[in-house]
Amino acid sequence: MQKKIKQCRLCQEAFGYEPHPIIQGNFNAKIMQISQAPSRTVHETGKPFHDASGRRLRGEWYRISDDDFYNPDYFYIVSMAHCYPGKSPNGGDRRPPPICSKQWLQREMQLVQNEIYIIIGGIAASHFFPNEKITSLAFENKTLNGKPCFVLPHPSPLNMKWFRDYPEFTQKRIFEIQKEVHRILGIDSIGASETNKKGGM
């Protein structure tokens, strides 16, 4: 499946450049993380969340190491659009083309045997919970495909107004999600995984 995704060229004409599908993780990953689309930086490096958003996500929100975040048995990292969708005429990033999630994401969600879902950003959240807003979803424990699901606002530096308007997310809510991430991954309070403590990684 992943080999087919990485060879996908469905959006080549729409983007105007060579597509670069970004995907990482094994089908037995504990957490399936779904966001909007790779950034331009991620498109160039080929490493998901290898940008300012990723640094906040890993270091401040999850409080886990890069090794744990990029462990394919821990996280299956994917997006609504597997490729960077480019810029829109008004200068912002294009919305992820729906053909990508229809062609690939739905099938991935059937294959990945995750324990929990983490949905990142308003666009991804609206796909799975179309009648609810990110301002409420970010503070609720949801269920997706019969599994626990947590919704995060996008950690992008461009999203600072949302954090100013809803300070309770970073003051309280994120610690509840962080605790669940640590529980699923077997990470103790100082951020060292059980595997690391045993010298297995």
Protein Blocks (a to p, Z undefined) as FASTA:
>chain_A
ZZmmmmpcklmmmnopacddddeddfkbfbdcddfbdcfklmmnopghiafklmmmmmmm
nopafklmmmmklpccddfblbdebjafkopacdddfklmmmmmmmmmmmpccfbdcded
jklmmmmmmmbcfklmmmcccdeehiacdddddfbfklmmmmmmmmmlmmmmmmmmmmmm
mmmnopafkopafklmnopZZ
